[in-house]
Amino acid sequence: MTTELYFIYDSHCPWSYAATPIVNALQEAYPEMKPHLLHAAHYAGKDSAGEEQMEAAARASGLKFGRDYIRYANSPKSSIKTANLMGWMQSKQADKQLPVLNALQRAHFIEGNPLNTKHDFMDIVEQFKLSPSNKIFRDELSMDSEYVLEGIAEIQQMIGTANFPAMVMTVGDNAIFIDHSKYISSPHAVVDAVKKEIAGFK
Protein backbone atom coordinates (compact mmCIF):
# COMPACT_ATOMS: atom_id res chain seq x y z
CA MET A 1 0.00 0.00 0.00
CA THR A 2 1.39 3.38 -0.99
CA THR A 3 1.85 5.80 1.89
CA GLU A 4 2.23 9.53 1.23
CA LEU A 5 2.32 12.64 3.41
CA TYR A 6 1.19 16.10 2.34
CA PHE A 7 2.52 18.91 4.53
CA ILE A 8 1.32 22.45 3.77
CA TYR A 9 3.63 24.97 5.43
CA ASP A 10 5.51 28.22 5.04
CA SER A 11 9.25 28.26 5.72
CA HIS A 12 8.94 31.62 7.54
CA CYS A 13 5.98 30.60 9.75
CA PRO A 14 6.90 29.72 13.39
CA TRP A 15 4.00 27.24 13.63
CA SER A 16 5.28 25.43 10.51
CA TYR A 17 8.71 25.23 12.16
CA ALA A 18 7.01 23.78 15.26
CA ALA A 19 5.10 21.23 13.13
CA THR A 20 8.09 19.96 11.12
CA PRO A 21 9.29 17.58 13.92
CA ILE A 22 5.94 15.76 13.47
CA VAL A 23 6.80 15.24 9.78
CA ASN A 24 10.28 14.05 10.82
CA ALA A 25 8.74 11.54 13.28
CA LEU A 26 6.40 10.15 10.62
CA GLN A 27 9.18 9.88 8.04
CA GLU A 28 11.32 8.03 10.57
CA ALA A 29 8.47 5.63 11.41
CA TYR A 30 7.52 5.14 7.74
CA PRO A 31 10.78 5.42 5.76
CA GLU A 32 9.03 4.24 2.58
CA MET A 33 6.47 7.07 2.86
CA LYS A 34 6.68 9.67 0.11
CA PRO A 35 6.59 13.22 1.52
CA HIS A 36 5.10 16.12 -0.44
CA LEU A 37 6.28 19.32 1.25
CA LEU A 38 4.03 22.03 -0.14
CA HIS A 39 5.21 25.60 0.47
CA ALA A 40 2.27 28.03 0.75
CA ALA A 41 4.40 31.11 -0.16
CA HIS A 42 2.34 33.15 2.29
CA TYR A 43 4.90 35.84 3.20
CA ALA A 44 5.63 38.24 0.35
CA GLY A 45 7.70 40.89 2.12
CA LYS A 46 4.78 42.87 3.53
CA ASP A 47 4.21 41.26 6.94
CA SER A 48 5.51 38.63 9.36
CA ALA A 49 4.12 36.12 11.85
CA GLY A 50 5.39 38.45 14.58
CA GLU A 51 6.67 38.05 18.09
CA GLU A 52 3.38 36.87 19.63
CA GLN A 53 3.04 33.90 17.27
CA MET A 54 6.72 33.07 17.75
CA GLU A 55 6.34 33.06 21.53
CA ALA A 56 3.17 30.93 21.35
CA ALA A 57 4.88 28.42 19.04
CA ALA A 58 7.95 28.31 21.32
CA ARG A 59 5.76 27.67 24.40
CA ALA A 60 3.74 24.94 22.69
CA SER A 61 6.66 23.11 21.09
CA GLY A 62 9.61 23.77 23.40
CA LEU A 63 11.69 24.65 20.32
CA LYS A 64 14.32 27.35 20.54
CA PHE A 65 14.36 30.55 18.50
CA GLY A 66 17.71 32.31 18.07
CA ARG A 67 18.51 35.80 19.28
CA ASP A 68 18.80 37.29 15.76
CA TYR A 69 15.46 35.83 14.72
CA ILE A 70 13.78 37.17 17.87
CA ARG A 71 15.28 40.64 17.31
CA TYR A 72 13.66 40.89 13.86
CA ALA A 73 10.52 38.83 14.56
CA ASN A 74 8.21 41.73 13.71
CA SER A 75 10.06 42.78 10.52
CA PRO A 76 8.40 41.91 7.18
CA LYS A 77 9.45 38.53 5.79
CA SER A 78 9.53 37.13 2.26
CA SER A 79 9.40 33.37 1.76
CA ILE A 80 9.14 33.55 -2.05
CA LYS A 81 12.70 32.44 -2.82
CA THR A 82 12.40 29.58 -0.33
CA ALA A 83 9.10 28.55 -1.94
CA ASN A 84 10.83 28.56 -5.33
CA LEU A 85 13.72 26.44 -4.03
CA MET A 86 11.37 23.93 -2.39
CA GLY A 87 9.14 23.82 -5.49
CA TRP A 88 12.24 23.06 -7.58
CA MET A 89 13.25 20.33 -5.11
CA GLN A 90 9.79 18.77 -5.24
CA SER A 91 10.22 18.25 -9.00
CA LYS A 92 14.00 17.66 -9.23
CA GLN A 93 15.40 16.29 -5.93
CA ALA A 94 12.39 15.15 -3.93
CA ASP A 95 14.46 12.75 -1.78
CA LYS A 96 16.29 15.71 -0.18
CA GLN A 97 13.20 17.85 0.55
CA LEU A 98 12.85 17.07 4.25
CA PRO A 99 16.53 17.39 5.25
CA VAL A 100 16.72 20.66 3.28
CA LEU A 101 13.56 22.02 4.95
CA ASN A 102 15.02 21.20 8.37
CA ALA A 103 18.26 22.99 7.42
CA LEU A 104 16.38 26.04 6.08
CA GLN A 105 14.27 26.31 9.22
CA ARG A 106 17.34 25.98 11.41
CA ALA A 107 19.06 28.72 9.40
CA HIS A 108 16.04 31.02 9.65
CA PHE A 109 14.65 30.46 13.14
CA ILE A 110 17.84 29.65 15.05
CA GLU A 111 20.64 31.39 13.15
CA GLY A 112 18.50 34.38 12.11
CA ASN A 113 19.19 33.98 8.37
CA PRO A 114 16.43 35.95 6.56
CA LEU A 115 16.63 33.67 3.47
CA ASN A 116 16.00 36.71 1.35
CA THR A 117 18.89 36.84 -1.15
CA LYS A 118 20.65 34.20 -3.24
CA HIS A 119 23.70 34.49 -0.98
CA ASP A 120 21.57 33.52 2.06
CA PHE A 121 20.98 30.07 0.52
CA MET A 122 24.51 29.24 -0.64
CA ASP A 123 25.65 27.30 2.45
CA ILE A 124 22.62 25.00 2.22
CA VAL A 125 22.89 24.67 -1.58
CA GLU A 126 26.53 23.55 -1.17
CA GLN A 127 25.85 21.34 1.85
CA PHE A 128 23.18 19.33 -0.01
CA LYS A 129 24.90 19.53 -3.44
CA LEU A 130 21.92 21.24 -5.07
CA SER A 131 22.04 22.92 -8.47
CA PRO A 132 19.05 25.27 -8.74
CA SER A 133 19.05 27.81 -11.58
CA ASN A 134 19.31 31.55 -10.89
CA LYS A 135 15.58 31.89 -11.69
CA ILE A 136 14.86 30.32 -8.30
CA PHE A 137 16.23 33.39 -6.53
CA ARG A 138 14.02 35.97 -8.19
CA ASP A 139 11.39 37.91 -6.26
CA GLU A 140 8.51 36.25 -8.08
CA LEU A 141 7.02 32.79 -7.84
CA SER A 142 8.42 30.21 -10.24
CA MET A 143 6.31 27.83 -12.33
CA ASP A 144 7.14 25.02 -9.89
CA SER A 145 5.85 27.17 -7.00
CA GLU A 146 2.66 28.01 -8.89
CA TYR A 147 2.12 24.31 -9.53
CA VAL A 148 2.58 23.60 -5.79
CA LEU A 149 0.00 26.30 -4.94
CA GLU A 150 -2.52 24.61 -7.26
CA GLY A 151 -1.94 21.34 -5.38
CA ILE A 152 -2.39 23.13 -2.05
CA ALA A 153 -5.73 24.60 -3.21
CA GLU A 154 -7.00 21.09 -4.06
CA ILE A 155 -5.97 19.68 -0.67
CA GLN A 156 -7.46 22.65 1.19
CA GLN A 157 -10.76 22.07 -0.59
CA MET A 158 -10.68 18.41 0.45
CA ILE A 159 -9.88 19.12 4.13
CA GLY A 160 -12.14 22.18 4.32
CA THR A 161 -9.58 24.66 5.67
CA ALA A 162 -7.12 27.14 4.20
CA ASN A 163 -5.14 27.28 7.46
CA PHE A 164 -1.55 26.17 7.55
CA PRO A 165 0.41 24.28 8.67
CA ALA A 166 -1.75 21.33 7.68
CA MET A 167 -1.00 17.63 7.30
CA VAL A 168 -2.73 14.80 5.48
CA MET A 169 -1.39 11.25 5.24
CA THR A 170 -2.74 8.88 2.61
CA VAL A 171 -2.52 5.11 2.93
CA GLY A 172 -3.75 3.46 -0.25
CA ASP A 173 -7.18 4.99 -0.89
CA ASN A 174 -7.62 6.22 2.70
CA ALA A 175 -6.71 9.67 4.02
CA ILE A 176 -5.84 10.66 7.59
CA PHE A 177 -6.08 14.32 8.54
CA ILE A 178 -3.42 14.91 11.21
CA ASP A 179 -4.23 17.64 13.71
CA HIS A 180 -0.68 18.88 14.27
CA SER A 181 -1.72 20.96 17.32
CA LYS A 182 -2.17 17.71 19.30
CA TYR A 183 1.43 16.61 18.72
CA ILE A 184 3.50 19.80 18.72
CA SER A 185 4.63 19.24 22.32
CA SER A 186 5.41 15.54 21.72
CA PRO A 187 5.94 14.87 17.99
CA HIS A 188 6.57 11.12 18.34
CA ALA A 189 3.08 10.62 19.79
CA VAL A 190 1.75 11.05 16.26
CA VAL A 191 3.18 7.67 15.26
CA ASP A 192 0.95 5.64 17.62
CA ALA A 193 -2.09 7.72 16.66
CA VAL A 194 -1.48 7.09 12.96
CA LYS A 195 -0.86 3.36 13.54
CA LYS A 196 -4.29 3.10 15.23
CA GLU A 197 -5.96 4.89 12.31
CA ILE A 198 -4.25 2.61 9.78
CA ALA A 199 -5.26 -0.50 11.77
CA GLY A 200 -8.86 0.72 11.52
CA PHE A 201 -8.67 0.66 7.71
CA LYS A 202 -7.93 -3.05 7.56
ABEGO torsion letter per residue (X at the ends): XBBBBBBBBBAABAAAAAAAAAAAAAAAABAABBBBBBBAGABAGABBAEAAAAAAAAAAAGBBBBAAAAAAAABBBBAAAAAAAAAAAAAABAAAAAAAAAAAAAAAAAAGBAGABAAAAAAAAAAAGBBBBAAAABABBBAAAAAAAAAAAAAAAAAGBABOBBBBBBBEABBBBBBAAAAAABAAAAAAAAAAAAAAAX
